[in-house]
Amino acid sequence: MKKTFLTLLLAASFSHAQSAPVVGVDRIVAIVNKSVITEQDLKARIAQARRSLEAQKIAPPDGQVLSRQVLDQMITEEVQLQFAASNNITADDSDIDQAIKSLAQQNRTDLAGLKARVARDGEPWETFRNDIRREILLSRVRESEVDNRTNVSDTEVEQVLKSAQSTNNAEYHLASILVSVPERADGKTTEDKARKAEKALAELNAGQPFGKVAATYSDAPNALKGGELGWRPSNGLPPDFVTLLESMKPGQHTGVIRTQQGFFIFQMQEKRTGKGPVMVEQYHARHILVRTNEITSDAEARAKIQQIRDRIVKGAAFADMAKQFSEDGSNAKGGDLGWLNPGDTVPEFEKAMVALPLNTVSEPVRSPFGWHLILLESKRTQDVSGEREKAQAKQQIRARKAEQTYIDWVRQLRDSAYIEDHLDDK
């Protein structure tokens, strides 16, 4: 079962101090604006991180190094959670229940089975639910501030398709290490960061496993996952980078690469070439959307979409309800979205859509855009090899741009926060 690295942070008011403050008998290891992270919070997260790394067969870093990595991740998460709270980004109990139900299905079990697994890991169920809530909030913050604002033009896609790397049809399984450099770093800070990256490279050159070095040195969110990036097609990567990857064999790593975000090291884990027909299941669906915004709260949007569903169940035509109530550009067509390929919609929408029986109206579905009703009208299996390259290029360009934007956004958010770090205080 996939592990999260999420655990409760203790929120409390504070006064400035010269040494590490104490809450009761629990020492404070960090202050983030008006919230605190305690030593017990940190120990719980370190235990989770160790279990997760062991499950991935990645040797954990030394104790003090792992403590530093986990605390840095907790601070980064906390500034995002505070942003969510101040911008009315929420996750209610129904969101958590749905996420837990989906997690149980992914692990081929039911709620009782999932609870048993969590208990075997020694984690209280309420803590597990709070872990899920935090994961949902962090995901929604990223969707709201980065993913939903990342656009890819047709011109960008055409330029990639005309370039040399689009002809080799290769895909690369990558991992990375990022030593982040603050946006307005002075020369000394930049030199220190460069030395840290070179030290990581030296350990790789000496034969240390990439996953362990990533968990030790990387500042990226995937550090405690061994720097895992997954499969990336060549047509979604910069041409110069593809040229570099083409010269590498699986298991090899690059040198230190300077970017706007900081210093990167990449490892090419595997390479494959995709050829032949690409058969996918396509879905012809309609939907009705009620958006959440400054005027319509999440609860109000959900209540409205439920009222619309009740009217459809009693006999109202889905298309008529879409024309009258949907706040999406498809409303003029009765909510008709046409034929959809996997990946064409956000994950929450797609997951609900593919699980629907034909000609059945879904329960209310929450996505980053608001609340939906979905009607699945038909399905078919289609060869999309002709469309695949363009769609894949667009998806990967968008993912790359979003990742770069997210790293920058989180760095700026953290730089603007008031942070006291007491981990090394005696």
C-alpha positions in Angstrom: 0.0 0.0 0.0 1.3 3.4 -1.0 2.6 5.3 2.0 2.2 9.0 2.6 4.7 11.2 4.4 1.9 13.2 6.0 1.3 13.6 9.7 -0.3 16.2 12.0 1.4 19.5 12.7 0.6 21.1 16.0 -0.8 24.7 15.5 -0.2 27.1 18.3 0.7 30.8 19.0 4.2 31.5 20.0 6.7 34.0 21.3 10.2 34.5 20.0 13.0 32.7 21.8 16.7 32.4 21.7 16.8 28.6 22.2 14.4 25.7 21.2 11.1 26.3 23.0 9.1 23.6 24.7 5.4 22.8 24.6 4.7 20.9 27.8 7.4 18.2 27.6 7.5 18.2 23.8 10.3 20.3 22.3 9.5 22.5 19.4 11.9 21.9 16.4 10.5 24.5 14.1 8.2 27.5 14.0 6.4 28.3 10.7 4.6 31.7 10.9 2.2 31.0 13.8 2.4 27.2 13.8 4.9 24.9 15.4 6.3 21.5 14.6 7.2 19.4 17.7 9.8 16.8 18.2 7.1 14.1 18.5 5.6 15.2 15.2 9.0 14.9 13.6 9.7 11.5 15.1 6.4 10.2 13.8 7.2 11.4 10.3 10.7 10.0 10.4 9.3 6.6 11.2 6.9 6.9 8.3 9.7 7.9 6.0 11.9 5.0 7.1 9.0 2.5 6.4 8.4 4.0 3.0 12.1 4.0 2.0 12.4 0.4 3.1 9.3 -0.5 1.0 11.0 1.0 -2.0 14.2 -0.9 -1.2 16.1 2.4 -0.7 18.6 2.6 2.2 17.6 5.5 4.5 20.2 8.3 5.0 21.9 8.6 8.4 19.7 9.6 11.3 20.6 13.3 11.4 20.4 13.7 7.6 17.0 12.0 7.5 15.8 14.2 10.3 16.8 17.3 8.4 15.2 16.1 5.1 11.9 15.2 6.8 11.8 18.5 8.7 12.4 20.5 5.6 9.6 18.6 3.9 7.3 19.3 6.8 8.1 23.0 6.8 7.4 23.1 3.0 4.1 21.3 3.5 3.1 23.6 6.4 3.5 26.8 4.4 1.3 25.3 1.7 -1.3 24.2 4.2 -1.4 27.7 5.7 -1.9 29.0 2.2 -4.8 26.6 1.7 -6.4 27.8 5.0 -6.1 31.5 4.1 -7.5 30.9 0.6 -10.5 28.7 1.6 -9.1 25.6 0.0 -10.7 22.8 2.0 -11.2 19.0 2.2 -14.3 17.8 4.0 -15.1 14.4 5.4 -16.9 13.3 2.2 -13.7 14.0 0.3 -11.6 11.9 2.7 -14.2 9.1 2.6 -14.1 9.0 -1.2 -10.2 9.0 -1.2 -10.1 6.2 1.3 -12.6 4.2 -0.7 -10.5 4.7 -3.8 -7.3 3.7 -2.0 -8.9 0.5 -0.7 -10.0 -0.4 -4.3 -6.5 0.3 -5.6 -5.2 -2.1 -3.0 -7.9 -4.7 -3.9 -9.5 -4.6 -0.4 -12.4 -3.1 1.4 -12.6 -0.6 4.2 -12.2 -3.2 6.9 -9.1 -4.6 5.1 -7.6 -1.2 4.7 -8.1 -0.5 8.4 -6.4 -3.8 9.3 -3.4 -2.9 7.1 -3.1 0.6 8.7 -3.3 -1.0 12.2 -0.5 -3.5 11.3 1.6 -0.5 10.4 1.0 0.8 14.0 -0.8 4.0 12.8 -4.0 5.1 14.5 -7.0 5.3 12.0 -7.7 9.0 12.9 -4.0 9.8 12.1 -4.3 8.0 8.8 -7.5 10.0 8.0 -5.6 13.2 8.8 -2.8 12.1 6.5 -5.3 11.7 3.7 -6.8 15.1 4.4 -3.4 16.7 4.2 -2.5 15.0 1.0 -5.8 16.2 -0.6 -5.2 19.7 0.5 -1.6 19.8 -0.8 -2.9 18.4 -4.1 -5.6 21.0 -4.3 -3.2 23.8 -3.6 -1.0 22.7 -6.4 -4.0 22.3 -8.8 -5.3 25.7 -7.9 -2.1 27.7 -8.0 -0.1 25.8 -10.6 -1.7 23.0 -12.6 -4.9 24.8 -13.6 -2.9 27.9 -14.7 -0.4 26.0 -16.9 -1.3 26.3 -20.5 0.3 24.8 -23.7 -0.2 26.5 -27.0 -0.6 24.7 -30.3 2.5 26.5 -31.5 4.6 24.9 -28.7 3.3 21.4 -29.6 4.0 22.0 -33.3 7.5 23.1 -32.5 8.2 19.9 -30.5 6.7 17.7 -33.2 8.9 19.3 -35.9 12.0 18.8 -33.8 14.4 16.0 -34.0 13.6 14.3 -30.7 10.0 13.7 -31.9 11.2 11.2 -34.5 12.8 8.7 -32.2 9.6 7.8 -30.3 11.7 7.0 -27.2 10.6 7.2 -23.6 12.9 7.5 -20.6 12.4 6.3 -17.0 14.1 9.0 -15.0 15.1 9.9 -11.4 16.5 13.2 -10.2 18.2 15.1 -7.4 17.6 18.8 -7.0 19.6 21.1 -4.8 17.4 24.2 -4.8 18.8 27.7 -4.9 16.7 30.6 -3.4 15.4 33.0 -5.9 17.5 35.9 -4.7 20.5 34.0 -3.4 23.8 35.8 -3.0 27.0 34.5 -4.4 28.1 32.6 -1.2 24.7 30.8 -1.0 24.9 29.8 -4.6 28.4 28.5 -4.1 27.4 26.5 -1.0 24.5 24.9 -3.0 26.9 24.1 -5.8 29.2 22.4 -3.4 26.3 20.4 -2.0 25.4 19.2 -5.5 29.0 18.3 -6.3 29.1 16.3 -3.0 26.0 14.4 -4.1 27.6 13.7 -7.5 30.8 12.5 -5.8 28.9 10.0 -3.8 27.1 8.7 -7.0 30.5 8.4 -8.7 31.8 6.5 -5.8 29.0 3.9 -6.3 26.3 5.0 -3.8 22.7 4.1 -4.9 20.9 7.0 -6.6 17.9 6.6 -4.4 19.9 6.9 -1.2 21.8 10.0 -2.5 18.5 11.6 -3.6 17.0 10.9 -0.1 20.1 12.5 1.5 20.7 15.6 -0.7 17.6 16.4 -2.8 15.3 19.3 -1.9 12.6 18.2 -4.3 9.2 16.8 -3.1 10.2 13.3 -4.5 13.4 13.2 -2.4 12.1 10.5 0.0 10.9 8.5 -3.0 14.5 8.2 -4.3 14.0 11.0 -6.7 11.6 9.0 -8.8 10.2 10.9 -11.9 8.6 8.0 -13.8 8.5 7.6 -17.6 9.0 10.7 -19.8 8.6 10.7 -23.6 11.3 12.4 -25.6 8.8 14.7 -27.3 8.0 16.4 -24.0 11.7 17.1 -23.1 14.1 19.8 -24.2 16.0 18.8 -27.3 19.4 19.3 -25.6 18.4 17.0 -22.8 17.2 14.3 -25.1 20.5 14.4 -26.9 22.2 13.9 -23.5 19.9 11.0 -22.6 20.5 9.3 -25.9 24.2 9.1 -25.1 23.5 7.4 -21.7 22.9 3.8 -20.8 20.4 2.6 -18.1 21.8 3.2 -14.6 24.1 6.1 -15.7 23.6 9.6 -14.3 24.4 13.1 -15.6 26.8 15.6 -14.1 25.5 18.6 -12.2 23.1 20.6 -14.5 22.5 24.3 -13.5 18.8 25.4 -14.0 16.7 28.3 -12.9 15.5 26.2 -9.9 19.0 25.2 -8.8 21.3 22.2 -9.5 20.0 19.0 -10.9 21.4 15.5 -11.4 19.4 13.0 -13.4 19.7 9.2 -13.7 18.4 7.3 -16.7 17.0 4.1 -15.2 15.4 2.6 -18.3 14.7 3.4 -21.9 12.0 2.1 -24.3 10.7 2.7 -27.8 7.0 2.8 -28.4 5.8 1.6 -31.8 2.7 0.2 -33.4 -1.0 0.8 -32.8 -2.1 2.3 -29.5 -5.5 0.9 -28.5 -7.3 2.8 -25.8 -10.8 2.7 -24.2 -12.7 5.9 -25.2 -15.7 7.3 -23.3 -18.5 9.4 -24.7 -19.8 11.4 -21.7 -21.9 14.4 -20.7 -21.4 16.4 -17.6 -22.9 19.3 -15.5 -20.5 21.5 -13.5 -21.2 23.8 -10.6 -18.1 25.8 -9.9 -16.7 26.8 -6.5 -15.4 30.4 -6.2 -15.5 33.4 -3.9 -19.3 33.6 -4.2 -20.2 29.9 -4.1 -18.7 27.9 -1.3 -17.9 24.2 -1.7 -20.9 23.2 0.5 -23.2 25.4 -1.5 -22.0 24.0 -4.9 -22.4 20.4 -3.6 -25.9 21.1 -2.4 -26.8 22.6 -5.8 -25.4 19.7 -7.8 -27.3 17.3 -5.6 -30.5 19.2 -6.2 -29.9 18.9 -10.0 -29.2 15.2 -9.7 -32.5 14.7 -7.7 -34.4 16.4 -10.6 -32.7 14.1 -13.2 -33.5 11.0 -11.1 -37.1 12.1 -11.1 -37.2 12.3 -14.9 -35.6 15.6 -16.0 -33.4 15.2 -19.1 -29.7 15.4 -18.4 -29.1 17.6 -21.5 -31.8 20.0 -20.5 -30.4 20.3 -16.9 -26.9 20.9 -18.4 -28.1 23.7 -20.7 -29.9 25.3 -17.8 -27.4 24.9 -14.9 -24.0 23.8 -16.0 -21.2 26.4 -15.6 -19.0 24.9 -18.3 -18.5 25.7 -22.0 -20.2 22.4 -23.0 -23.5 23.6 -21.6 -24.8 24.8 -25.0 -24.4 21.2 -26.2 -26.2 19.7 -23.3 -23.0 19.0 -21.5 -21.7 16.8 -24.3 -17.9 16.3 -24.0 -17.6 14.0 -27.1 -15.2 11.1 -27.1 -12.6 11.2 -24.3 -9.3 9.4 -24.1 -7.5 8.4 -20.8 -5.8 11.6 -19.5 -8.2 14.0 -21.2 -9.8 15.0 -17.9 -8.6 15.5 -14.4 -8.0 12.3 -12.4 -11.1 12.7 -10.1 -13.4 13.1 -13.1 -11.9 10.3 -15.1 -11.9 7.9 -12.1 -15.6 8.5 -11.6 -16.4 8.3 -15.3 -14.7 5.0 -16.1 -16.4 3.3 -13.1 -19.9 4.3 -14.3 -22.3 1.8 -15.9 -23.6 3.0 -19.2 -26.5 5.5 -19.1 -26.1 6.0 -15.4 -25.8 9.4 -13.7 -23.0 9.6 -11.2 -23.1 10.8 -7.6 -21.7 14.3 -7.2 -18.0 14.3 -8.1 -15.5 16.8 -6.7 -12.7 18.1 -9.0 -10.4 21.2 -8.8 -13.1 23.0 -10.9 -16.1 22.3 -8.6 -18.8 19.7 -8.4 -19.9 17.5 -11.4 -22.6 15.1 -12.5 -21.4 12.7 -15.2 -23.5 10.7 -17.6 -21.6 8.0 -19.5 -23.4 7.3 -22.8 -21.1 4.9 -24.6 -17.7 3.3 -24.8 -15.4 2.0 -27.5 -11.9 0.7 -28.1 -10.0 2.9 -30.6 -6.6 2.9 -32.2 -5.3 6.4 -31.4 -1.7 6.0 -32.6 -2.3 8.9 -35.1 -3.4 11.2 -32.3 -1.0 9.8 -29.7 2.1 11.8 -30.5 0.4 15.2 -30.5 -1.6 14.5 -27.3 1.5 13.0 -25.6 3.6 16.0 -26.5 1.0 18.4 -25.1 0.6 16.5 -21.9 4.4 16.2 -21.3 5.1 19.9 -22.1 2.3 20.8 -19.7 3.7 18.5 -17.0 7.2 19.9 -17.4 6.1 23.5 -17.3 3.8 22.8 -14.3 6.7 21.1 -12.4 9.0 24.0 -13.0 6.3 26.5 -12.0 5.5 24.5 -8.9 9.1 24.4 -7.7 9.4 28.2 -8.1 6.1 28.9 -6.4 6.8 26.7 -3.4 10.3 28.3 -3.1 8.8 31.8 -3.1 6.1 30.8 -0.6 8.6 29.4 1.7 11.0 32.3 1.3 8.2 34.7 2.3 7.3 32.7 5.4 8.6 33.4 9.0 10.6 30.2 9.9 12.6 29.4 13.0 14.6 26.1 12.8 15.5 24.6 16.2 16.4 21.1 15.1 20.1 21.5 15.9 19.5 23.5 19.2 20.7 21.8 22.3 
